[in-house]
Amino acid sequence: MFGTGAFRTAALARLAAAATVLAAALGVVPATGAFGAERAPFDPGQIISDDSFYNPDAMTAGQIQRFLEERRCRPKDDSPCLDEFRMTTPDTPASAERCDAIPGAKKERASSIIARVAKACTISPRVLLVLLQKEQSLLTAPSASGYQKATGYACPDTAECDKRYFGFFNQVYRAAWQFREYTAHPGDWRYRIGANRIQFHPDATCGASSVRIANQATANLYNYTPYQPNDETLAHASGPAGDCSTYGNLNFSRLYTTWFGDPLAVRFGGFVPPCLLYAGGYGCDAPKAFPG
């Protein structure tokens, strides 16, 4: 989701729509966490802890299914709600330093897809659930278009989506793969741990400010959605959107907090395997390269 500034109308429509994503989600009593926690302060330099971001065991497929069933879902068209969605998934080979192989399955539930991709790519299924809501309101207001562009992968703010990556499984897998890519090769990407200048909006005239990114998980979110909310957006987090408002990373933080509790939480150190501390950027089972 990268932008230049040579646009206005189309991007503003998308960004204004993002302001309604959170309002719809917050109308649902969360399965975990205290209701009202969505008002927790937003720290642009530390949006989520590495432990919360990279914990593939945060939810089982069964827990994900129950979570989806508890959402108040009102489809925009004839599309099924996510708890009822099924599709045949392809055999997906391992990708070096990113994701383990994922065998295909017939008529697989969305909850199973999310759980298996999370495990294969060492990403929290909670992160993927929040991403699906942040990008396409897929948990509360699904649509055919939403399933095609589920995680917003290859859908920049200033251009059309790349249709090669359409489809629910494709989108969930590619988003998780991309987060692993940012993690495995942080030096190849724009936003890294340390001081970064981050824009408030794809339109560069809206300005930017310096943000000291504290951890890799937060750097991943900025590489995926490269904007931070400005003061006006923070003051009106549920809208209406201003001309320089972006809600992506703010919505991620608030949705996660409402549904799952503090995104900065870290499990007791003795229960966190050293391979999940991410000093080297790899998970517990380093994926093996495959030919081609």
C-alpha angles and dihedrals in degrees: 000000000000125000140186109198098252093116143055122166103052095043093046090054091053093046094047089051089053089063089067095051093076095043090056093047095047091059087072121083103240121243091224135013128043117297108244093036087114086085092067114128117271115232108196092199096053114028097158135002120251089240093055092044099047102038105114091180095059090108135011122224088258092052091048090051092052091047091053091048090054094057118101097240124191112172119218091219137357093307118126122248113258094255088060098040118115134173141167107256126209130239104264119198124222118272117214114256091352120063138000120235117281118206115222122250137195121245092352120185119242089240091058092047091052093047095047095046090047091052095044093049099034094239125134113258086220089064090052092048092051090047091053090053096041093052105035109002084241096158096054108020110022123182138173090257090048092056090050093052097028101152099020091247112166090005106119121191092238102044144034120281119265103248092205087080098047121126134073099261092041092052096046092046096045093049092051090044090052093051088052090049091054088049099045094046107025093159091064094062134074101239119057140161107291134037116351134169107229126187125231093219140005086258102082092208088072088072138230140234138206116270123187104215109213103194145014096254091060091046088054092055092051093048088053096042106017102198138085127208117259124223093270091054092048090051092050102032094160094046167218091191120230124218090266099038124128120175106180103104093030090054090048091055096044096044092049091049093049095047104033110013130244110008089204093060117126124196119239105288095238090062096050113088111231089238089066095055089083100217086139098029099244134114128231094272106044105212116240123236119252128205115272 
